[in-house]
Amino acid sequence: MKKFALMFAVMFLFVAMISPATAAPTVFRFAGQSPPDHMATKMMEQMAKEINEGTKGRVEVKVYPASQLGNYTLVMEEMIRGTVDMACMSVATDFDPRLEILYANGYVTGYDAAKKAFDPDAWLPKKLNEFLTPLGVRLIGSYIEGFIGIASAKEAKAPLDPKVDKGLLTRVPNMVCYTAGAKEMGYRPITIPYPDVYQSMQTGVCDAADGYPTAAAYTILGDVIKYWYATNYSMEYLGYMVSDKSWKKLSPEDQKVFLDVAKKYTLKSIDNAKAEDEKYMQLMEKKGIKVYRYTEEQLRPIKEACMKSWDEIGKAGAGTELMKEFKQNLGNI
């Protein structure tokens, strides 16, 4: 009996040692580009906690904000290699020009429409995954920081009529989608690097800035602008992405946890964006900046004008057939 008890104890100890409950967790490095106190980072931390809990400790997600693991292009490369597991960052279009459809102007002009467009089961995320998955990266959700408008030191002429020249030399990001979109809306685009925009507006090199979400326009350009036009022709977008090599290490059960959490925080980010946009527009008004808010119906002419710029995105590398499909699925949401 003593021998049997001893053998039983040894077997129990062996089973306990190899039990999944005591196995070391799979560690996921979650790269972010936003500062530690930014809402995007806070949501990353909340996601990490929920994934840890949802997988019952089988997966431990560690957050690395403020580009600690590299900028978004480098992190994309590392996710392809499998050396970075997960990211909440801008989607690098360098790897496939078709990814630039994400930054097209005008397909979403309101928060409810954003929820339809960026639901992980919607057409756009699925299409983006058609391009990303062969690279070795999966898009599992989206973070919407806020809508982009026009920040200006001078008043725009007829801001809701795209046929009218606004009379503003306007800084745009160095992307075809923004240059073409600005022209269609009636602005005169000029490419200026992001760090130089404040000084350029201060010295009169440009009159206005395209490409800034509401919060950034207030915090970065608040001292040099007098007008904010909430034209919502684009949004500040980050993707929740996972390395395919890391994804394949997960069980189907744990993959579902990741997908459910990513969907939850996609929708949560849009609600947060709405609140943050309004918060910073109120701060603008307190600062003396004239703020123009518009309904989606009022913005319809701008949306239709921006849709004309989609042809330029197709010619630039996305492909005309893809842009036709893009228009069919996103032209009327």
C-alpha positions in Angstrom: 0.0 0.0 0.0 2.9 2.4 0.8 4.5 1.7 -2.6 1.1 2.3 -4.3 0.6 5.5 -2.4 4.1 6.7 -3.3 3.6 5.8 -7.0 0.3 7.7 -7.0 1.8 10.7 -5.4 4.6 10.8 -8.0 2.2 10.4 -10.9 0.0 13.2 -9.5 3.0 15.5 -9.2 4.1 14.7 -12.8 0.6 15.4 -14.1 0.5 18.7 -12.2 3.8 19.7 -13.6 2.7 19.3 -17.2 -0.9 20.6 -16.7 -1.9 23.5 -18.9 -3.0 25.3 -15.8 0.6 25.6 -14.6 2.2 25.9 -18.1 4.0 29.2 -18.8 1.6 31.6 -20.7 2.2 32.6 -24.3 3.5 36.1 -24.2 2.2 38.6 -26.8 4.1 41.9 -27.3 1.5 44.5 -28.2 3.1 47.5 -29.9 1.5 51.0 -29.9 2.5 54.4 -31.3 0.5 56.6 -29.0 1.9 58.2 -25.7 1.4 56.3 -22.5 -1.5 58.6 -21.3 -3.2 58.6 -24.7 -6.7 57.0 -25.0 -5.4 54.5 -27.6 -2.8 53.2 -25.1 -5.4 53.1 -22.3 -7.6 51.0 -24.5 -4.7 48.7 -25.4 -4.1 48.1 -21.7 -7.8 47.4 -21.2 -7.7 45.0 -24.1 -4.6 43.3 -22.7 -6.3 42.7 -19.4 -9.5 41.3 -21.0 -7.5 39.0 -23.3 -5.4 37.8 -20.3 -8.7 37.1 -18.4 -10.5 35.7 -21.3 -7.8 33.1 -22.1 -7.6 32.2 -18.4 -4.0 33.2 -18.3 -3.0 31.1 -21.3 -2.0 34.4 -23.1 -0.3 37.3 -21.4 -0.4 40.5 -23.5 2.3 43.1 -22.7 1.8 46.7 -24.0 4.6 48.7 -25.4 3.4 52.3 -26.2 5.1 55.3 -27.7 6.7 53.4 -30.6 9.0 51.6 -28.1 9.2 48.7 -30.6 9.6 50.9 -33.6 7.5 53.1 -35.9 4.5 51.7 -37.7 6.4 50.6 -40.8 9.1 48.8 -38.8 6.5 47.2 -36.6 4.7 45.9 -39.7 7.9 44.3 -40.8 8.5 42.7 -37.4 4.9 41.4 -37.4 5.5 39.8 -40.8 8.6 38.1 -39.3 6.8 37.2 -36.2 9.1 39.1 -33.8 6.3 41.5 -32.8 3.0 39.7 -32.1 0.4 42.5 -32.1 0.0 46.2 -32.8 -2.4 49.2 -32.5 -0.8 51.4 -35.2 -1.2 53.1 -38.5 -1.4 50.6 -41.4 1.7 50.9 -43.5 0.7 51.2 -47.2 4.3 50.6 -48.4 3.7 46.9 -48.5 0.7 47.0 -50.8 -0.6 50.2 -52.5 -4.1 48.8 -52.3 -4.1 49.4 -48.6 -4.4 53.1 -49.3 -8.1 52.7 -49.8 -8.2 52.9 -46.0 -7.3 56.5 -46.2 -9.6 57.5 -49.0 -11.5 60.7 -48.2 -15.3 60.8 -47.9 -16.5 57.3 -47.5 -17.4 57.9 -43.8 -18.7 61.2 -42.5 -20.3 60.2 -39.2 -19.9 58.0 -36.2 -22.8 55.6 -36.9 -21.5 55.1 -40.5 -18.0 54.5 -39.0 -19.5 51.6 -36.9 -20.9 50.1 -40.1 -17.7 50.5 -42.1 -15.3 49.3 -39.5 -17.3 46.4 -37.9 -14.7 43.5 -38.3 -17.3 41.6 -40.3 -17.9 44.5 -42.7 -16.7 44.7 -46.3 -13.7 47.1 -45.7 -11.9 45.1 -42.9 -12.5 41.9 -44.9 -11.0 43.5 -48.0 -8.0 44.8 -46.1 -7.4 41.3 -44.8 -7.3 40.0 -48.3 -4.2 42.2 -48.8 -2.7 41.8 -45.3 -3.0 38.1 -44.8 -0.7 37.1 -47.7 1.9 39.5 -46.1 1.6 37.7 -42.8 -0.5 40.1 -40.8 -4.2 39.9 -39.7 -6.4 42.9 -39.1 -8.7 42.0 -36.2 -10.2 45.4 -35.4 -9.9 49.2 -35.7 -9.2 52.1 -33.5 -10.9 55.4 -34.6 -9.2 58.3 -32.8 -11.5 61.0 -34.2 -12.7 62.7 -37.4 -10.6 65.0 -39.5 -11.6 68.5 -40.6 -10.0 71.7 -41.9 -8.1 73.8 -39.4 -7.7 77.3 -40.8 -6.2 80.7 -40.0 -8.4 82.3 -42.6 -12.1 81.9 -43.3 -13.0 79.4 -46.0 -15.4 80.5 -48.8 -18.6 78.4 -49.0 -17.1 75.5 -47.0 -20.0 73.1 -47.9 -19.9 73.8 -51.6 -17.1 71.8 -53.2 -17.5 73.7 -56.5 -16.3 77.0 -54.9 -12.6 77.7 -54.5 -12.1 78.1 -50.8 -9.3 80.6 -51.3 -7.0 78.6 -48.9 -3.6 77.2 -49.6 -4.0 74.1 -47.5 -1.4 71.7 -46.2 -2.1 68.0 -46.9 -0.4 64.8 -46.0 1.9 63.4 -48.8 -0.7 60.9 -50.0 -2.6 60.8 -53.2 -5.9 60.3 -51.4 -5.5 63.6 -49.4 -4.2 65.7 -52.3 -6.9 64.5 -54.6 -9.6 64.8 -51.9 -8.6 68.4 -51.0 -8.8 69.5 -54.7 -12.2 68.0 -55.1 -13.4 69.8 -51.9 -12.2 73.2 -53.3 -8.9 73.6 -51.4 -5.5 74.4 -52.9 -3.2 71.6 -51.6 0.5 72.0 -50.7 2.5 69.2 -49.1 4.3 70.2 -45.9 5.9 67.7 -43.4 3.8 67.2 -40.2 6.4 68.8 -37.8 6.6 72.0 -39.9 2.8 72.7 -40.2 2.6 75.0 -37.1 5.4 77.2 -38.2 4.1 77.2 -41.8 0.7 78.5 -40.7 2.3 80.9 -38.3 4.4 82.5 -41.0 1.8 82.4 -43.7 3.4 79.6 -45.9 -0.1 78.0 -45.8 -3.5 79.2 -44.7 -5.0 75.9 -43.5 -4.3 72.3 -42.6 -5.8 69.1 -43.8 -5.2 65.8 -42.1 -5.6 66.7 -38.4 -8.3 65.1 -36.2 -10.0 67.5 -33.8 -7.9 66.8 -30.7 -4.6 67.2 -32.6 -5.8 70.4 -34.3 -6.5 71.9 -30.9 -3.4 70.7 -29.1 -0.9 71.3 -31.9 -2.4 74.1 -33.9 -4.7 75.8 -31.4 -2.6 78.9 -31.2 -2.4 79.6 -34.9 -5.9 78.7 -36.2 -9.1 80.8 -36.0 -11.5 78.4 -37.7 -12.4 74.7 -37.4 -14.6 73.1 -40.1 -15.8 69.7 -38.9 -16.1 68.4 -42.4 -15.4 64.8 -41.3 -14.0 63.8 -44.7 -11.5 61.4 -43.1 -10.6 60.0 -39.7 -7.5 59.2 -37.7 -7.2 55.4 -38.0 -5.1 52.8 -36.3 -5.5 49.1 -36.9 -5.5 46.3 -34.3 -3.2 43.8 -36.1 -1.7 40.4 -35.2 1.2 38.6 -36.7 0.0 35.6 -38.6 2.9 33.5 -37.1 1.7 34.5 -33.6 -1.9 34.0 -34.5 -1.2 30.4 -35.4 0.2 29.7 -31.9 -3.2 30.4 -30.5 -6.0 27.7 -30.0 -9.3 28.4 -31.8 -10.8 29.2 -28.4 -8.2 31.8 -27.7 -8.4 33.3 -31.2 -12.1 33.9 -30.5 -11.2 35.8 -27.3 -8.9 38.1 -29.4 -11.6 38.6 -32.0 -14.4 39.4 -29.5 -12.2 41.8 -27.5 -11.0 43.6 -30.7 -14.6 44.0 -31.9 -15.7 45.4 -28.6 -12.9 48.0 -28.6 -13.5 48.9 -32.2 -17.0 50.1 -31.4 -15.9 51.5 -28.1 -13.2 53.6 -29.8 -15.9 55.2 -32.1 -18.0 56.2 -29.2 -15.0 57.6 -27.5 -14.0 59.5 -30.7 -17.4 61.2 -30.7 -17.0 62.3 -27.1 -13.4 63.5 -27.7 -14.3 65.4 -30.9 -17.0 67.3 -29.1 -14.8 67.9 -26.0 -12.0 69.5 -28.2 -14.5 71.5 -30.3 -15.8 73.0 -27.0 -12.2 73.8 -26.0 -11.6 75.4 -29.3 -14.7 77.7 -28.8 -13.4 78.6 -25.3 -10.1 79.6 -26.9 -11.9 81.9 -29.4 -11.8 79.6 -32.4 -14.9 79.6 -34.6 -16.2 76.1 -34.9 -18.6 74.9 -37.6 -20.4 71.6 -36.9 -22.4 69.9 -39.6 -24.9 67.1 -40.0 -24.2 64.1 -42.3 -26.9 65.4 -44.6 -25.1 68.8 -44.9 -21.8 67.0 -45.6 -23.3 65.0 -48.4 -22.0 67.3 -51.2 -18.5 67.0 -49.7 -18.8 63.2 -49.6 -19.9 63.1 -53.2 -17.0 65.4 -54.2 -14.5 63.2 -52.4 -15.9 60.2 -54.2 -14.6 61.6 -57.4 -11.0 61.5 -55.9 -11.3 57.7 -55.6 -10.5 57.4 -59.3 -7.1 59.0 -58.6 -6.4 56.4 -55.9 -7.2 53.7 -58.4 -4.8 55.1 -60.9 -2.1 55.6 -58.3 -1.9 51.9 -57.6 -5.0 50.6 -55.9 -6.6 49.6 -59.2 -9.7 50.9 -60.9 -11.7 47.7 -60.3 -11.0 47.8 -56.6 -12.2 51.4 -56.4 -15.4 50.4 -58.2 -16.0 47.8 -55.6 -15.1 50.3 -52.9 -17.7 52.7 -54.3 -20.3 50.0 -54.5 -19.8 49.1 -50.8 -19.0 52.4 -49.2 -20.5 55.0 -51.4 -23.9 55.2 -49.6 -23.3 54.2 -46.0 
